Amino acid sequence: MRLIVGLGNPGANYQGTPHNLGFRVVERLAEEAGAKLARREAASRTARVRLAGQEVVLAQPLTYMNASGVAVAALLARYALTPADLIVVADDVALPWGMLRIREQGSAGGHNGLASVVGALETQAFTRVRVGIKPEQAVGDLAEYVLEPVPAALRDVAEEAVEQAAAAVEVILREGTRRAMARFNRRATETESVT
């Protein structure tokens, strides 16, 4: 069994924001499995489904982004899973819009939700799928930027990124993280350089 957690913030006022792309990816995976994230457990909304031939728990923590680790740790304990069984999907302001970066482990990279998960689990050794949301021009307040609705001009890009991230998760499940990295990770071009 695997646990797939999309990071985001609960509540209607956060829907459609860049910071909730992790939630959207998990919702997309649930749709593909013909399920809804309707079960409440371990401070999360969950659905237990089969994806890519595996039994999977999909989850959206209801703890708000900065305390995501509380829910993730509780879900791992509830299902007797380890961090090696975990896939976390989150937004990333350092990657250009729509770019994916899959890693088997690593730092939180300044992402408060990932930092909370790393802190709660006391390890960086879990798979993460990061979805780029880098502003196209300098913004004064990044926290405000990630909590504003996705700009209309980028909504199609955001939806394509959700589709690609969901596909990447399925490749991780079916073929392993390294294969997914080879297929979905790419270098930024000069015009979309990663900072």
VOKE-421902 format. One record per residue (C-alpha): residue in three letters; z, x, y. Coordinates in Angstrom, 2 decimals, padded with zeros to 5 digits. Layout:
// residues N
 rest       Z       X       Y
  Ala       Z       X       Y
...
END
This chain:
// residues 195
 rest       Z       X       Y
  Met  000.00  000.00  000.00
  Arg -000.72  001.12  003.56
  Leu  000.77  000.03  006.88
  Ile -001.67 -000.28  009.80
  Val -000.01 -000.70  013.18
  Gly -001.85 -001.46  016.40
  Leu  000.13 -000.51  019.49
  Gly  000.28 -002.81  022.49
  Asn  002.49 -005.18  024.43
  Pro  003.22 -008.78  023.40
  Gly  002.55 -011.66  025.76
  Ala -000.45 -013.36  027.34
  Asn -000.25 -011.28  030.54
  Tyr -001.06 -008.11  028.52
  Gln -004.00 -009.52  026.57
  Gly -007.28 -007.97  027.59
  Thr -005.71 -004.80  029.01
  Pro -006.73 -001.27  027.96
  His -003.20 -000.64  026.67
  Asn -003.63 -003.44  024.10
  Leu -006.73 -002.12  022.34
  Gly -004.53 -001.17  019.37
  Phe -003.50 -004.83  019.07
  Arg -007.17 -005.87  019.24
  Val -008.18 -003.51  016.43
  Val -005.50 -004.93  014.13
  Glu -006.56 -008.48  015.07
  Arg -010.16 -007.54  014.20
  Leu -009.09 -006.21  010.80
  Ala -007.14 -009.42  010.15
  Glu -010.21 -011.50  011.06
  Glu -012.33 -009.49  008.64
  Ala -009.78 -010.19  005.90
  Gly -009.68 -013.91  006.80
  Ala -006.04 -013.69  007.88
  Lys -003.91 -014.22  010.98
  Leu -001.03 -012.11  012.19
  Ala  001.35 -015.03  011.78
  Arg  004.31 -013.65  009.85
  Arg  007.34 -012.42  011.82
  Glu  009.24 -009.52  010.31
  Ala  010.79 -006.24  011.41
  Ala  010.26 -007.01  015.11
  Ser  006.52 -007.42  014.49
  Arg  003.75 -009.92  013.88
  Thr  002.22 -009.11  010.50
  Ala -000.32 -010.11  007.89
  Arg -000.55 -008.84  004.32
  Val -004.20 -008.48  003.29
  Arg -006.66 -006.58  001.11
  Leu -008.94 -004.20  002.99
  Ala -011.36 -001.69  001.50
  Gly -009.89 -002.43 -001.93
  Gln -006.31 -001.70 -000.90
  Glu -003.26 -003.81 -000.22
  Val -002.41 -003.44  003.46
  Val  000.16 -004.70  005.94
  Leu -001.32 -005.19  009.41
  Ala  001.22 -005.20  012.22
  Gln  001.64 -005.65  015.96
  Pro  005.10 -004.58  017.15
  Leu  006.79 -007.13  019.42
  Thr  009.12 -004.50  020.88
  Tyr  006.82 -003.58  023.79
  Met  004.96 -000.31  023.81
  Asn  007.79  002.05  024.70
  Ala  009.93  000.93  021.74
  Ser  007.16  000.66  019.13
  Gly  008.88  003.20  016.90
  Val  011.76  000.77  016.21
  Ala  009.36 -001.74  014.66
  Val  007.29  000.88  012.81
  Ala  010.39  002.44  011.22
  Ala  011.67 -001.00  010.20
  Leu  008.32 -001.93  008.63
  Leu  008.11  001.32  006.67
  Ala  011.65  000.72  005.36
  Arg  010.94 -002.93  004.53
  Tyr  007.95 -002.03  002.37
  Ala  009.41  001.23  000.99
  Leu  006.57  003.24  002.56
  Thr  006.52  006.73  004.07
  Pro  004.81  008.08  007.22
  Ala  001.99  009.28  004.91
  Asp  001.20  005.58  004.29
  Leu  000.97  004.81  008.02
  Ile -002.09  004.45  010.27
  Val -001.40  003.86  013.98
  Val -004.12  002.65  016.36
  Ala -003.56  003.28  020.07
  Asp -005.39  003.68  023.37
  Asp -005.89  007.13  024.91
  Val -006.40  007.78  028.64
  Ala -007.64  011.33  027.96
  Leu -010.69  010.15  025.99
  Pro -013.76  008.57  027.62
  Trp -014.15  004.82  027.19
  Gly -015.11  003.92  023.65
  Met -014.70  007.39  022.14
  Leu -012.57  007.57  019.00
  Arg -010.36  010.45  017.92
  Ile -008.85  010.33  014.43
  Arg -006.13  012.79  013.45
  Glu -003.89  013.25  010.40
  Gln -001.01  014.32  012.64
  Gly -000.28  015.64  016.10
  Ser  001.69  015.14  019.26
  Ala  001.99  011.89  021.18
  Gly -000.29  013.30  023.87
  Gly  001.65  011.58  026.65
  His  001.35  008.12  025.04
  Asn  004.73  006.37  025.22
  Gly  004.07  004.19  022.18
  Leu  003.11  007.15  020.00
  Ala  006.08  009.10  021.37
  Ser  008.36  006.25  020.30
  Val  006.86  006.26  016.79
  Val  007.17  010.05  016.49
  Gly  010.78  009.86  017.70
  Ala  011.77  007.03  015.36
  Leu  010.13  008.61  012.31
  Glu  011.15  012.18  013.24
  Thr  007.69  013.39  012.25
  Gln  004.20  013.73  013.70
  Ala  002.67  013.58  010.21
  Phe  000.99  010.17  010.21
  Thr -002.62  009.19  010.74
  Arg -003.59  007.92  014.15
  Val -006.81  006.42  015.50
  Arg -007.04  006.84  019.27
  Val -009.44  004.74  021.33
  Gly -010.62  006.16  024.64
  Ile -009.89  004.29  027.89
  Lys -010.18  007.13  030.42
  Pro -010.76  005.81  033.96
  Glu -014.27  006.50  035.20
  Gln -012.82  007.73  038.49
  Ala -009.43  008.94  039.61
  Val -006.74  006.27  039.80
  Gly -003.49  006.46  041.69
  Asp -001.24  004.99  039.03
  Leu -002.22  005.35  035.36
  Ala  000.56  002.97  034.26
  Glu -000.91  000.27  036.49
  Tyr -004.44  001.05  035.29
  Val -003.64  000.59  031.58
  Leu -001.90 -002.74  032.27
  Glu -004.70 -004.27  034.36
  Pro -007.44 -006.29  032.63
  Val -010.35 -004.26  031.26
  Pro -012.97 -004.17  034.06
  Ala -015.83 -006.62  033.49
  Ala -018.36 -003.77  033.37
  Leu -016.49 -002.21  030.44
  Arg -015.72 -005.29  028.33
  Asp -018.70 -004.78  026.03
  Val -017.76 -001.11  025.64
  Ala -014.18 -002.14  024.81
  Glu -015.34 -004.64  022.17
  Glu -017.66 -002.05  020.60
  Ala -014.75  000.42  020.54
  Val -012.61 -002.18  018.75
  Glu -015.37 -002.69  016.17
  Gln -015.77  001.06  015.66
  Ala -012.03  001.65  015.37
  Ala -011.72 -001.15  012.80
  Ala -014.60  000.41  010.85
  Ala -012.88  003.80  011.07
  Val -009.66  002.36  009.61
  Glu -011.63  000.93  006.70
  Val -013.24  004.33  006.06
  Ile -009.78  005.94  006.12
  Leu -008.64  003.44  003.49
  Arg -011.75  003.77  001.33
  Glu -012.69  007.45  001.66
  Gly -009.76  009.22  003.33
  Thr -008.89  010.45  006.81
  Arg -011.04  013.59  006.68
  Arg -014.18  011.58  005.93
  Ala -013.37  009.21  008.78
  Met -012.83  012.16  011.13
  Ala -016.21  013.60  010.19
  Arg -017.92  010.28  010.74
  Phe -016.23  008.97  013.90
  Asn -014.86  011.94  015.86
  Arg -017.31  013.48  018.30
  Arg -017.14  015.92  021.16
  Ala -017.29  014.63  024.70
  Thr -020.43  015.52  026.60
  Glu -020.12  017.33  029.94
  Thr -020.45  014.06  031.84
  Glu -017.55  012.54  029.90
  Ser -015.39  015.63  029.50
  Val -011.96  015.06  028.04
  Thr -009.10  016.20  030.27
END
